[in-house]
């Protein structure tokens, strides 16, 4: 039967459509084989052990505690129902001068510093604490006292105008059976990095068993005065033994036989930080040297933390840039500065404000003993001990840098 030209053209179009559809189907089958589902390589796996999650939470708490403490204080103060508790506390807050007059010695809580939570914080990096020699203890046991016998302190308060009394009893702590027989210590921590994370874990808590490695040497980590302007948060710091770095408070704390740890480089040094950096500011930092001379019977001890500057990626600004000028202006007017940094997040590994999991090895050097007390030390005496301190810090660094992966880096004192 003859086929018209139109029908021939129609059949050709049908074949073409079938060929096109078969080609598309083959491509789809091929793509279904070669194309993989997206993976979450930069996210925390669901199978992460609980212990590692606890470590992350501990570090997240510490790095954000200043902000969380501020928010909590504002929340509590804004609730009228809580004012029955807030008003008495705020009266106490404005009267109590513990962060400024050495009162941290009475607020220092070994129990709070020894919570397992701080061990989780140290395990996150992890942090290690080592010493190059034994330090003579500041406190030793009283001669003639039975250590097993603990006295009980009693406090009696009369409920005026009634005839009734409130009786309180407090068992004596281990320190009540100790007496000061040795020197105090000023530990100089280097480098600052972002937040001196190693100093907090190794010295500011018992997460690395400070009191066992350095028995009889209670220590207070010094930080910015502005952190003690926040209600409730300041009491949290005082329980850890953390106190303000003002000269008056430092002298009073030392005079109460409590050692102190100062992050010598300060906020300006944090602007120099970069991955693997060993640049520190020390040449003009002599205030802690004067503290030792004005106190007497005090030893200066350098401390170096290998890995402190590896915790964050830091944007290092040029000296002539407007951003660096703003950071320095902010420091001069507010007492601290704001470096631009980032690392990882809580549930991701590529960006966030949590530090990297990188080893922090905190090494404590040999003491430089300052025997004589001089209230107004001459420049020559200050420079003498300052030079001794620098020599010991360099010896400490070069004796350990290869061991902890810094063999190719020289210690640079840039300011």
C-alpha positions as CSV (number, residue, x, y, z in Angstrom):
1,X,0.0,0.0,0.0
2,X,1.5,3.3,-0.9
3,X,2.7,5.5,2.0
4,X,2.3,9.2,1.8
5,X,5.2,11.6,2.3
6,X,3.5,13.0,5.4
7,X,3.3,9.5,7.0
8,X,7.0,8.8,6.2
9,X,8.0,12.0,7.9
10,X,5.8,11.2,11.0
11,X,7.4,7.7,11.4
12,X,10.9,9.3,11.2
13,X,10.0,11.7,14.0
14,X,8.8,8.9,16.2
15,X,12.0,7.0,15.7
16,X,14.0,10.1,16.5
17,X,12.0,10.7,19.7
18,X,12.6,7.0,20.8
19,X,16.3,7.4,20.1
20,X,16.4,10.6,22.1
21,X,14.5,9.1,25.0
22,X,16.8,6.0,25.1
23,X,19.9,8.3,25.1
24,X,18.5,10.3,28.0
25,X,17.7,7.1,29.9
26,X,21.2,5.8,29.4
27,X,22.7,9.1,30.6
28,X,20.4,8.9,33.7
29,X,21.5,5.4,34.4
30,X,25.1,6.4,34.0
31,X,24.7,9.4,36.3
32,X,23.0,7.3,38.9
33,X,26.1,5.2,39.0
34,X,28.8,7.9,39.0
35,X,27.2,10.7,41.1
36,X,27.5,10.1,44.8
37,X,25.5,11.5,47.6
38,X,27.0,14.5,49.4
39,X,29.0,13.7,52.5
40,X,29.4,15.8,55.7
41,X,33.2,15.6,56.0
42,X,33.3,18.8,58.0
43,X,30.6,18.0,60.5
44,X,30.8,16.1,63.8
45,X,29.8,12.4,63.3
46,X,26.8,11.2,65.2
47,X,28.9,8.4,66.6
48,X,31.2,10.8,68.5
49,X,31.8,9.3,72.0
50,X,30.2,11.0,74.9
51,X,33.5,11.8,76.5
52,X,34.6,13.8,73.5
53,X,31.3,15.7,73.5
54,X,31.8,16.5,77.1
55,X,35.3,17.8,76.3
56,X,33.9,20.0,73.6
57,X,31.2,21.3,75.9
58,X,33.8,22.2,78.6
59,X,35.8,24.2,76.2
60,X,32.7,25.8,74.7
61,X,31.6,26.8,78.2
62,X,35.0,28.4,79.1
63,X,35.3,30.3,75.8
64,X,31.8,31.7,76.1
65,X,31.5,32.0,79.9
66,X,32.1,35.8,79.9
67,X,29.2,36.4,77.5
68,X,26.9,33.8,79.1
69,X,27.7,35.3,82.5
70,X,26.7,38.7,81.3
71,X,23.5,37.5,79.8
72,X,22.6,35.5,82.9
73,X,23.2,38.5,85.1
74,X,21.0,40.8,83.0
75,X,18.3,38.1,82.9
76,X,18.2,37.6,86.7
77,X,18.3,41.4,87.4
78,X,15.4,42.0,85.0
79,X,13.0,39.5,86.7
80,X,11.1,41.2,89.6
81,X,10.2,37.8,91.1
82,X,13.9,37.2,91.7
83,X,14.6,40.6,93.3
84,X,14.2,39.1,96.8
85,X,17.5,37.3,96.1
86,X,19.0,39.9,93.7
87,X,18.8,42.9,96.0
88,X,20.8,41.3,98.9
89,X,23.3,40.0,96.5
90,X,23.8,43.4,94.7
91,X,24.4,45.0,98.1
92,X,27.1,42.4,98.8
93,X,28.4,42.9,95.2
94,X,29.0,46.6,95.7
95,X,30.5,46.2,99.2
96,X,32.7,43.2,98.7
97,X,36.2,44.1,97.4
98,X,37.7,40.6,97.1
99,X,38.9,41.0,93.5
100,X,40.8,44.1,94.5
101,X,42.3,43.5,98.0
102,X,43.7,40.0,97.9
103,X,40.4,38.5,99.1
104,X,40.7,35.7,96.5
105,X,42.8,33.8,99.1
106,X,39.7,33.3,101.2
107,X,37.5,32.6,98.1
108,X,39.9,30.1,96.6
109,X,38.1,26.7,96.5
110,X,40.2,23.6,95.9
111,X,37.0,21.5,95.6
112,X,35.7,23.7,92.8
113,X,39.1,23.7,91.0
114,X,39.2,19.9,91.2
115,X,35.8,19.2,89.5
116,X,36.1,16.5,86.8
117,X,34.7,19.1,84.4
118,X,38.1,20.8,84.3
119,X,39.8,17.5,83.5
120,X,37.5,17.2,80.4
121,X,38.6,20.7,79.4
122,X,42.3,19.8,79.6
123,X,41.7,16.5,77.7
124,X,40.1,18.4,74.8
125,X,43.5,19.7,73.4
126,X,45.1,17.9,75.4
127,X,47.0,20.0,77.9
128,X,50.1,18.6,79.6
129,X,51.9,20.2,82.6
130,X,55.6,19.4,83.2
131,X,58.3,20.9,85.4
132,X,62.0,21.2,84.9
133,X,62.7,21.0,88.7
134,X,60.9,20.8,92.0
135,X,59.9,24.1,93.6
136,X,60.3,24.6,97.4
137,X,56.7,24.7,98.8
138,X,55.3,27.9,100.2
139,X,53.3,26.0,102.9
140,X,54.4,23.1,105.0
141,X,52.7,21.2,107.8
142,X,52.8,22.7,111.2
143,X,55.2,20.9,113.6
144,X,53.4,19.2,116.4
145,X,50.0,19.1,114.8
146,X,48.2,15.8,114.2
147,X,47.1,15.8,110.5
148,X,44.2,13.5,111.3
149,X,42.9,15.9,113.9
150,X,40.8,18.6,112.3
151,X,39.6,21.5,114.4
152,X,36.1,22.8,113.9
153,X,35.4,26.6,113.6
154,X,32.2,27.8,115.1
155,X,30.2,31.0,114.3
156,X,27.3,32.2,116.4
157,X,24.9,34.9,115.2
158,X,22.2,36.4,117.4
159,X,18.8,36.9,115.8
160,X,18.1,40.4,117.2
161,X,15.8,41.4,118.9
162,X,15.0,37.8,119.9
163,X,17.0,35.7,122.3
164,X,17.7,33.0,119.7
165,X,21.0,32.3,117.9
166,X,22.1,30.7,114.7
167,X,25.1,28.4,115.1
168,X,27.4,27.5,112.2
169,X,30.2,25.0,112.1
170,X,33.0,24.7,109.6
171,X,35.5,21.9,109.5
172,X,39.1,23.0,109.1
173,X,40.6,22.5,105.7
174,X,43.9,21.0,104.9
175,X,45.5,24.5,104.7
176,X,44.6,25.2,108.3
177,X,47.2,22.7,109.4
178,X,49.9,24.4,107.2
179,X,52.2,27.3,107.8
180,X,54.1,29.6,105.4
181,X,57.8,28.6,105.5
182,X,58.9,29.0,101.9
183,X,58.9,31.7,99.1
184,X,56.0,32.9,97.1
185,X,56.1,32.6,93.3
186,X,55.3,34.8,90.4
187,X,54.8,32.6,87.3
188,X,55.2,34.4,84.0
189,X,53.2,32.7,81.3
190,X,54.2,32.9,77.6
191,X,52.9,33.3,74.9
192,X,49.4,34.9,75.3
193,X,47.8,33.5,72.2
194,X,44.0,33.9,72.2
195,X,42.8,33.7,75.8
196,X,45.8,31.9,77.3
197,X,43.9,28.6,77.2
198,X,46.8,26.5,78.5
199,X,47.2,28.8,81.5
200,X,43.6,28.3,82.5
201,X,43.6,24.6,82.3
202,X,47.0,23.8,83.8
203,X,47.2,26.6,86.4
204,X,43.7,28.1,86.8
205,X,42.2,24.6,87.6
206,X,43.3,21.2,88.9
207,X,42.6,19.7,85.5
208,X,46.3,18.7,85.3
209,X,46.8,18.2,89.1
210,X,48.7,21.4,89.9
211,X,48.5,20.9,93.7
212,X,50.1,17.4,93.3
213,X,52.9,18.4,91.1
214,X,53.5,21.6,93.1
215,X,52.4,20.8,96.6
216,X,52.1,23.6,99.1
217,X,52.0,26.3,96.3
218,X,48.4,27.6,95.9
219,X,48.3,29.9,92.9
220,X,45.9,32.5,91.5
221,X,45.7,33.2,87.8
222,X,45.5,36.9,87.1
223,X,43.1,38.4,84.5
224,X,41.6,41.7,83.4
225,X,39.8,43.8,86.0
226,X,36.8,44.3,83.8
227,X,35.8,40.6,84.2
228,X,35.0,41.3,87.8
229,X,32.4,44.0,87.0
230,X,29.9,41.3,86.1
231,X,27.6,40.0,89.0
232,X,27.7,36.3,89.7
233,X,30.4,35.7,87.1
234,X,33.0,37.3,89.3
235,X,32.2,34.9,92.1
236,X,32.7,32.0,89.7
237,X,36.1,33.3,88.9
238,X,37.1,33.9,92.5
239,X,36.1,30.3,93.4
240,X,38.7,29.1,90.8
241,X,41.2,31.4,92.4
242,X,41.2,33.8,89.4
243,X,41.6,37.4,90.4
244,X,42.4,40.9,88.9
245,X,45.8,41.7,87.6
246,X,46.0,45.2,89.2
247,X,49.2,46.0,91.1
248,X,47.4,46.6,94.4
249,X,45.6,43.3,94.3
250,X,48.8,41.4,93.2
251,X,50.8,42.8,96.2
252,X,48.0,42.0,98.7
253,X,47.7,38.5,97.3
254,X,51.4,37.8,97.5
255,X,51.5,39.3,101.0
256,X,48.9,36.6,102.0
257,X,51.4,34.0,100.8
258,X,49.4,33.1,97.7
259,X,51.4,32.8,94.5
260,X,50.2,34.4,91.3
261,X,50.4,33.7,87.5
262,X,50.6,36.6,85.1
263,X,50.3,36.3,81.3
264,X,53.1,38.8,80.7
265,X,52.6,39.6,77.0
266,X,49.0,40.8,77.6
267,X,46.5,41.9,74.9
268,X,49.2,43.5,72.7
269,X,50.9,40.1,72.3
270,X,47.7,38.5,71.2
271,X,47.8,40.7,68.1
272,X,51.1,39.1,67.1
273,X,49.8,35.6,67.3
274,X,49.8,33.3,64.3
275,X,49.9,29.6,63.7
276,X,53.2,28.3,65.1
277,X,54.3,31.8,66.1
278,X,56.9,32.2,68.9
279,X,56.9,36.0,69.1
280,X,56.5,37.4,72.6
281,X,56.5,40.9,74.2
282,X,58.8,41.1,77.2
283,X,61.5,43.7,76.8
284,X,59.4,46.5,78.4
285,X,57.3,44.3,80.6
286,X,59.0,44.8,84.0
287,X,56.0,45.4,86.3
288,X,56.0,41.7,87.5
289,X,59.7,42.0,88.2
290,X,59.0,45.0,90.4
291,X,56.3,43.1,92.2
292,X,58.8,40.4,93.2
293,X,61.3,42.9,94.5
294,X,58.7,44.9,96.4
295,X,57.4,41.8,98.1
296,X,60.7,40.0,98.8
297,X,61.1,36.3,99.5
298,X,59.6,35.7,96.1
299,X,60.7,33.7,93.1
300,X,60.2,34.5,89.5
301,X,59.4,31.4,87.4
302,X,59.1,31.5,83.5
303,X,56.4,29.2,82.0
304,X,56.2,28.5,78.3
305,X,53.3,26.8,76.5
306,X,54.2,25.1,73.3
307,X,51.2,25.1,71.0
308,X,49.3,28.0,72.5
309,X,49.4,30.0,69.3
310,X,48.2,27.0,67.3
311,X,44.7,27.0,68.8
312,X,43.3,29.5,66.3
313,X,43.7,30.9,62.8
314,X,44.4,34.6,63.3
315,X,44.2,37.5,60.9
316,X,47.4,39.4,61.5
317,X,47.0,43.0,60.6
318,X,49.7,45.4,59.2
319,X,51.1,47.9,61.6
320,X,50.0,50.8,59.5
321,X,46.5,49.5,58.7
322,X,43.4,51.2,60.1
323,X,42.3,47.9,61.7
324,X,45.5,47.6,63.7
325,X,45.2,51.3,64.8
326,X,41.6,50.6,65.9
327,X,42.7,47.5,67.9
328,X,45.4,49.5,69.7
329,X,43.0,52.3,70.4
330,X,40.4,49.9,71.8
331,X,43.1,48.4,74.0
332,X,44.2,51.8,75.4
333,X,40.6,52.8,76.2
334,X,39.0,49.5,77.2
335,X,42.0,47.5,78.6
336,X,41.7,44.7,76.1
337,X,41.7,44.3,72.4
338,X,39.9,42.2,69.8
339,X,42.0,40.1,67.5
340,X,40.2,38.6,64.5
341,X,40.3,34.8,64.8
342,X,38.5,31.6,63.9
343,X,38.9,27.9,64.3
344,X,36.1,25.3,64.4
345,X,32.5,25.1,65.7
346,X,30.7,22.9,68.1
347,X,29.2,20.6,65.3
348,X,31.5,21.4,62.5
349,X,35.3,21.4,61.9
350,X,35.8,24.2,59.3
351,X,34.7,27.4,61.0
352,X,33.8,28.7,64.4
353,X,35.1,30.2,67.6
354,X,36.1,27.0,69.4
355,X,39.8,26.3,69.4
356,X,41.4,23.5,67.5
357,X,42.2,20.2,69.2
358,X,46.0,20.8,69.3
359,X,48.4,19.7,72.0
360,X,49.3,22.4,74.6
361,X,52.5,21.5,76.5
362,X,52.9,23.8,79.5
363,X,56.5,23.7,80.8
364,X,57.5,25.3,84.1
365,X,61.1,26.6,84.4
366,X,63.5,27.1,87.2
367,X,62.9,29.8,89.9
368,X,64.9,33.0,90.1
369,X,64.9,33.9,93.8
370,X,64.5,37.5,95.0
371,X,65.4,37.6,98.7
372,X,65.5,41.3,99.6
373,X,62.4,43.4,99.8
374,X,62.9,46.9,98.3
375,X,59.8,49.1,98.2
376,X,61.1,51.4,95.6
377,X,63.6,49.3,93.6
378,X,66.2,51.2,91.5
379,X,66.3,50.6,87.8
380,X,69.5,48.7,88.0
381,X,68.1,46.1,90.3
382,X,64.9,45.7,88.2
383,X,67.0,45.3,85.0
384,X,69.3,42.7,86.7
385,X,66.4,40.4,87.6
386,X,64.7,41.1,84.2
387,X,67.8,39.9,82.4
388,X,68.0,36.8,84.5
389,X,64.4,36.1,83.8
390,X,64.9,36.4,80.0
391,X,68.0,34.1,80.2
392,X,66.0,31.4,82.0
393,X,63.0,31.8,79.6
394,X,65.3,31.3,76.6
395,X,67.0,28.3,78.3
396,X,63.6,26.8,79.0
397,X,62.5,27.3,75.4
398,X,65.6,25.9,73.6
399,X,65.8,22.9,76.0
400,X,62.3,21.8,75.0
401,X,61.5,23.2,71.6
402,X,62.6,20.2,69.5
403,X,60.8,17.8,71.9
404,X,57.4,19.6,71.2
405,X,57.9,20.2,67.4
406,X,59.3,23.8,67.5
407,X,62.8,22.9,66.5
408,X,62.8,25.1,63.5
409,X,61.4,28.2,65.4
410,X,63.5,30.7,67.3
411,X,62.1,32.5,70.3
412,X,61.6,36.1,69.2
413,X,61.3,38.9,71.8
414,X,59.9,41.7,69.6
415,X,58.8,44.3,72.1
